[in-house]
C-alpha cells in the first residue's frame, strides 16, 4: 500500500458518536453569504459543521468524494486535503491532523468541521454572536461589537507579573509542549484578530506586588495612571471606595456582554451600586473546600464525604459525625493524636459563615456578626473547638498565629479526617495519603448554594484618569474574551482546569472543585484591613471556653466596628 492510500485508509477507520444542534447558522466567506441547498451549517458537539461544497468550492477547492472509502478530497494548488467521514484524523499535504468532531453525513450531505480544517490552512474563522454567523476569511469583523478603528493606539495593562490577561496571548504556543494546542491557537488567532480589526496594540506595565497600590494611587492622584487597565487582587479593589478606579457599568455600551448576557465576561467585584472589577468567564481554580483523608475515613469506618456529597447528604450534621468519629487517642497515652478537622482556625469559621449564607459586614459597612446565619455558623464552630475536634499542637495548644503550621499540618502529618484545602496547597505540599476534595457542606440556613466565603475575585479595573474611554476598553476586552466564539463551553477548557487535573486525584475531584469555585460568596469583611483577624479570636475564645457565642459577638463588636468606621466613614 502506498503512502497516499495508507493515509486515506487511516483517516477512514475511526468512528465517533455525536449529538447535533439544529439551530440555524449563517456562513460568510470573504464577506459574501454562502447559500446551502438542503442541509445547512449546524453545530455538532460544540463545533460548526458545513456542507463540504458550499464553503470549500467558494475558497477555490475542487471537491471530490470516494464512496468506497467515504473520504472527501479537497484539492487546490497549495493544499491537498483528505478528510474521512466519522474519523478524528485528516491529512493536509500528507501531514496528519486531528479533529475534535469528525466529518459526518447528515441528511445525505457530507458535513465538514469548519474551524478544525480552515485554521490549519491559515484562514480565520470568526463568530458573530448577534447574527449567529460564522465568518470565514481574513479577519474583518467584531464578534460582539461593531468595528471601531482605534488608530493603532496602545492599551497598557498594569499588573505585578509579565503576562496578564491571558486572552491577549502574548506569545505563540509550541504544539510539541502545549497541553491544549488547538484551544491555545484559538486564543492566539483571536488576539491577532482584535489587533488587526480594531487597530489596537497591547503593552504591559509590571509593578511589584507590594508597591502596586501605592504607585497606582500616586499616579492617579497626578492624573497620569501608569496603566489604562489594571489587574487588581481582592483587597486592592477597595481602591473603589477612594475614587481611584471607575465603575464598569458607567460605560455607555448597549452591545456589552458584561452589561447583558455575560456569555464571555464575569463580575469579579461589585458593591450595592456598581461593578468595579471584571474578568473572563470561566472556572475559579482557586476555590476553598475540604480535603478528605480517605485513609482515616476507611480505617475508622466513617461515612465518606464524597459519597455523601454525590448523594446530596453532605450536611453539617454529617460533617460533625465524621469529625467526632475521627478524633481519637490512637496510642492510649491520654493525648489526642487523630482529629476531625485541621486548618487555620479562622478560615474554618470564615467558610462555615459563607456556607450558611452568613455575613461578616453588612451592606452599610457595619459589624455583621449579629446576623442569625452568622450566629448559627459560630455556634457550629464553637462545637468544633469546644470538643477539641480541631487538630491542635501537641498538648492541646492553639497557636492561632502560626499560619504555616495550622494550614499545612494535615498535608504534612495526615492526622485529620478533614482539612481546609485549596488547590495550590496540593501542588506545594502533595499529601502522602489517599485524599479527595469536596466543597464545604451547606449549613441549615443556606438558600443560595454558597459553600465558602472569600473577599473579591482578582479582576480587571480601569483607573481614573486614563485617556481611554471606558466603553472602548470594554469593547476590546470583550472581543478578547470572546475567543471561544460559538463554543463558549470552551471557556472551561482553559489552563485552570488542566491545573486542577494535574493536582487532584480524580475527575470527580476536579468537578467538585469547579463546583466550589462557582459557589463562593464575597464579603467585604474579608478584605477590609485586619477586620477578618477577629475570626481567629473567635476560634481561640471557643477553644479556651472563655465565652459563649453571643458573649463573644458582643465582646468583639466595639473594636471591629471602629475598624470599619476608620476605613469607610473617615
N, C-alpha and C positions, 0 to 999 in steps of 0.2 A: 504494500500500500504506500503510495507516495505521500509526501508531507501534506499537500493540499487536501487529499482525500481523508487523511488521518484527522486533520483539524475539523473538516466537515463532519466526520463521524463523531468526534469528541463532543462538539457542541450540540449534537443531536440526541445524546443518550441520557441526559439528565431530565428529571421531571420535578416540578414544584407545584403544589396546590395554592390557589389564590382566592381572594374574595374581591368582588367587583362593586364599585360605586358608580351608579348610573347618572350622576349629576352632569348637566350639560357643561362641557368645557370648550372654550373657543381657542383657536390657534392662529397666530400670525407668523409669517416668515418674511423677514426684512420689511416689516410694516404692512404687508398685504395679507388679508384674511385667507385662510385655507377653507375651502368648502368640500366637505366629505360627502360622498354618496353612500347612503345607508348608515352603517355603524360609524359613529364619530369618535372623537377623542374621549377617553374615560379614565378614571382613577382606579387603579388596582393596588391594594395593599399600600396605599400612600404614594404610588408612583403614577405619573401620567403616561398612558399608552395611546398611540395614534395609529391609524391605518397606514401601512408602510408606504403606499404610493403617494398619497396626498402631500405629505411633507417632504419626503426624500426626493421625489421627482422635481419638486419645486426647487430643491437645493442642487439640482443638476446630476443626480444619480440615475443610472439605469437600474431598474429593479427587475430581478428575475426570481423565480420560485421553483425549487426542486421538490415535487410532490412526493418522490420516493423517500428522500432523506428528511423532508419537512424543514428545509433550510432556505432562508432568504439570502440572496446575494445583492449587495449594493455596490455598484461599480461606478467610479468616477476616475478621472485622470490621476488624481492624487491619492485615492483611497480604494481599497478592495476589502469589503466587509462581509463576513459570513455570520448570520445570526440564526441559531436553531430554535424552533418552537419548543417551548417547555424546558429550555436549557438555561442554567445560570451563567453559562460561558458563551463568549463570542470572540471573533478574531478581527483585528484590523491590520491589514498588510502582514498577516501571518503571526501577529503578536496576540497572545491570549489576554482577554479582559473578562471582568465579572459584572453581573447584573444582580441587583437586589431583588428585582422582579423580572422573570423571564418573558420573552416574547410568547404570545399565545394566540389562539384562534378564537374570536368572539363573534357569534352570529355570522360565521362564514368568512370573516375578514381577518387577515393576519395583522396583529397589533404589536407594535414595537415600543419598548420603553424609551421615551424620547431623550430625557436628560442623560441616562446612562450611556447612550450612544453618542449624542452630539457633543457633550463636554469632552469626550475623548478625541474629538477631531477639531477641537479649538473653537467651537461655536458656543455662544452664550445662550442660556435658557433662563428666561426671567418669568416671573409670575405677577400678574396684576390682580390684587385682591378684589377690587371693586367690580371688575368685569369678568372675573373667572377666566382670564385669558393667559395662555402660555405664549410667551414672546420669544421667537427663535431668530437668531442672527446677531448682528452687532448690538451691544447694549445701547438701547435708545430711550428707555422709559423708567419711570419710578414704579415701585411695587405697591406703594401705599399713597404717595403724594404726586402731584403734578411736578414735572421737572422745573427746577429753578437753576439758573446759571449763577454760581457764587463767585465767578470771576477769578478762579484759581486761589482764593483766599485759603489760609491755613487755620484749621481748628486745633488749638493746643489743648491737650488733656493733661491735667496735673494729677500726679499720684506719687506714691512712695516706692514704686517699683517700675521697671523699664517698659513693660508692655501691657498697660491697662486696656480695658475694653477689647476683649479677645476677638470680637466681631470685625475689628479693623484688619485682623490677620496681618500683623506687622511683617511677618517673614513667610516665604513659601515653605511648604511641607515636603518632606522626603518620603516617597512611597515605601522605601525599604525600612524606615524606622518609625513611621506613623502607625498609631494604634487604630486609626479610623480615617484612612486617607481620603476616601470618597467624600465623607462629610466635611473634613477639613478643606478639601478642594472647593466645595460649595461655598464655604465661608470666604475663602480666598478670592474666588471669582466674583462673589457679590461685593466684597470690599472694593475690588477694582472697578466694578460697575458703578458704585456710588461715586468713586473718584472721577470717573470718566463722564458719567451722565450729569452729575451735579457740579462738575468742575471745582472740586474741593480737594485740599490736601490735609494731611494729619501730622501732628508733631506731639511729642510728649515732654513734659517738664517734670523731672524727678526731684522731689524734696524729701529729706529724711523724715521718717515717721514722727519722731519726737519733736520735730520743728514744723510739721506741716500746718497745724492750726495757727501758730503764731505768725508764720510767714504769710499765710493766706490772709489773715486778719490785717496784717500790716500793709499788704499790697492793696487790699480792698479799701482800706482807710484813706489811701492817697489816690484812689480812683484808677489804679493800674493793676488789676488782679494778674497774678503770674500765669494764669491759665484761663481759657474760656469755659472749660468744663473741668470739674474736679471730682475725683473719686474720694468719697468720704467713708471712714469707718463709722460704726454706730454712734459712739459718743461725740464724734466730730460734728454730727448733724445738729447738735444743739446750737450750732452757729446760726441756725434759722431764728432762734429766739433773739438774736442780737443784730438781725438785719444784714448778715454777711452773705447770705445766699438768697436766690429768687425762687418763688414758688412756681413749679412747672405748670400748674393749672392757670397761671396768668397768661399762658400762650394763647393767642388768637389763631386757632388752627382747627377748623371743623373736621378736617380729614384725619385728625390724630388717632393713632391706635391707642395711646395711653389714655386719652380722654374719651375713648369709645369702647371697642370690644376687648382691648388688651389681649390680642392674639399673640403678639411678639414681645410686649412690654409689660413689666410689672412694677408695682409701687414698692419701694424699699422703705420709705419713711413718710408718714403723714401725721398730722395732728387733726384737731377738730375742724380746722379751717382749710388747710392747704396740703398739697403734695410737695415734699421738699427733696426727695431723692428717688431715683428710679433705676431700673436695671433691665437687662434682657430677661425675658421669661425663661423659665427652666427650673431645674431642681435645686434645692438647697442641700449641698453635700456636707454642710457643717452643722447638722442637726444634733441636738442632745437627745439622749434616750437612756435606756438602761441596758447595760451589759448583763448577760446571764452566764454564770459559771455552771455549765452543764454537768461537769464532773461532780460538783456538790449537789446539784439537783438530783442526779441519778443515784449517787451514793446514799443520800438521805431519803430517797423515795418521795420527793416533793413534787407537787404539780409543776409541769413545765410551762413557764410563761409563754413560750412560743405557741404551744397548743392552745393555751387559754386565749391568747390574742386572736389566733385564727378562728376560734370558736365564738368570739365575741364575749368572752367571760373574763377578760383581763380587767379587774377592778381593784380598788384599794383594799377591799377585804381579802381578795386573793393574794395580793402583794404582801399583806400583813401576815397571812398564814405561812407564806414561804419564808419571810424574814424570821418569824418566830421559830419555825421548824429547823432553820439552818443555824441559829445562834446556839452554840454548844461549847461545853468544856470537853474537848476531844480526849485529852490526855489525863483527865481526872485530877489535875493539880489545884482545882478550885478557882482557876482563872480562865475566862472565856478566851478561846483561840480560834473559833469559827463564828462568822457573823452573818446577819441577814442582809446588810447593805453597807457599801463603802462609798466614799466620795467626799468632796468638800462639803461640810455640813450646811453652809449657807446655800450652796447650789441645790441640795436636796429639797430644802424648803422652797427655794425660788421656783423650781419646776413643778412642785406639788401645787403651789399657788396658781401657776399657769394652767395646770391640768384640771383645776376646779373652777376655771373662769374667775379667779380672784384678781385683785389689783394691788399694786404697791403704791401708786399715786393716782388720784382721781383726775378727772378732766379739768378741774380748776387748779391743779397743781398743789393739792393738799394731801396730807398723810392718808394713805388708803387702807391701813391695816384693820380698821373697824368694819370694813366690808364683810358681810356674813360669809361669803365664799372664801375670803382670805382667812377669816376666823376658823372655818372648818379645816382648811389646809394646815393651819398652825396647830390645831388640835390633833390632827393625824401625825404631824411632825413630832409633837410632844410625846406621843406614844412611842415612836421610834427611838427617841433619845432617852426618855424616862426608863424604858425597858432595856436599855443598853443593847439594842439590836444593831447599832451602828458600829463599824469597825474602828475601835479606839486603839490607841497605842498600848503597849504592854503595861498592865497595871491599871487600865481603865481611865487613862488620862485623855482629855480632849485638848489638843493644841490647835485651836481654831485658826491660828495664823500660819500654820505650816502647810501651805497650799500644796507643795510638791508631794509631801508625804501623804496627805489626805486624799489627793486626787489619784495618785499612781499606785497606792498601796495594793489595791485589788488587782491591778495589772501585774505587779511585781510579785506579790505574795500568794495570790489565788486563794484567799481565805474568806471570801464573801460570796454568798449566793447571787446577790445583785450588786451592781455598782454603776455610778453615774458614768456615762460613756459618751464620747464624741469621736468621730472617725479619725481625726488626726492623731488621737492618742493611741489608737490601734496601730497606726503607722509608726509612731515614735517608739512605742513600747509594746510590741505584739505579745499577748499573753502566752504562757506555756501550757495552758489548759484549754479544753474544748469550750467554746463560748458561742453565744448568739447575741443578736441585737433586737430589742423590742422598744417601742415607744413607752413613755410613762403611761400607766393606766389613767383613764379619766376619772375624776372624782365624782361624788354623788350629786353635786350641784351643776355639773358641766352640761351645757346645752349647745356649745359651739363645736365640739370635737377637738379643741386645742389640747395638746399634750405636753407642752413645755413653754416656758416664758423666756423671752430674750429682750434685748434692747431694740435697736433698729437694725435693719439689714444694711450691710455695706451697699452703697449706691452712688449714682452719678448726680451731681448737683451743678447749678450754674451760679457762679459768684456775681454779686452786684458789681456793676461797672464794666463788664465785658462789652466790647464793641459789637459783638454778635447779638442779633435779635433772638430771644429765647425760642420763638417759633421756628426760626431757621435751624437752630441747634437741634430741636426736637425732630424736625424733618430728617436731618442727617442721621441721627441716632436710630430713629425708627426704620429708616431704609437699611442701615447696617444690620439691625437686629432682625430684619425680615429675610435673612439669608436662606431660611428654610422654605421660603416661597409657599407653594401649595401643599407643603408637608410639615405643618407646624409641630407635628408629633416628634420631628427630628430634634426639636429644641431639648428634648430629654436625653438624646444620644450625644451628649457633649462630654468634655473631659471629666465633668463631675461624676457622671455615672460610671465611667471607666475607673475612676479613682475609687469609688465605692466598691466596685467589683474586685479591685486589687487588694483591698484592705478588710473585706468582710468575707466570712467563710462560704456563704451560700447565696444564691439568687434571692431566696426568701428574705435573708437579712438585708440585702440591697433594697428590696421593695419596701420592707418595713422602715428602713432608714429614709427612703423617699417620702413615705407617708409622714414620718416625723417632721421632715423638712417642710411639708405642706401644712402642718398643724401647729405652728408656733404662734404665740400671741405676743405682741410688742407692748412694752410698758416703759414709760419714760423714767420710772424709778430705777431701772437697771443701768441707765447711763447718766443719771444726774449726780455727778461727782461721786462722793463717798456714801451717798444715801443707802445704797444696797448693802453696805457693810453691816447694817443692822440685822440682816438675815443670819449672819454668823453669831451675833449677840443673842438672838432668839434661841439658836441651837444650843449655845453654851448655857444659857439660863435653864433650858429644859433638861440638859444633861446633868446639871448640878442640882436640879429640883428646887430652884430658888423661888420660882413664881409659877402660878398657873397662866394659862394663855391670856386671859383678859387683863390680869395684873401686868403681864409683860407688855402687852399692847399699850396700855396706859403709861407705863414707865418710860417707854421709848418715844412716846408721842412728842414731847417738848423739843428735845434736841433734833429730832428728824424733821419736824415742821420748820424749825429755824433754818435748817439746811435748804429746804425748798424755798423759803421766803428769800433767803440771800440770793438764790440762783434766779428766781423768776419774778421777784417783786421789787428788787432794788436796782 
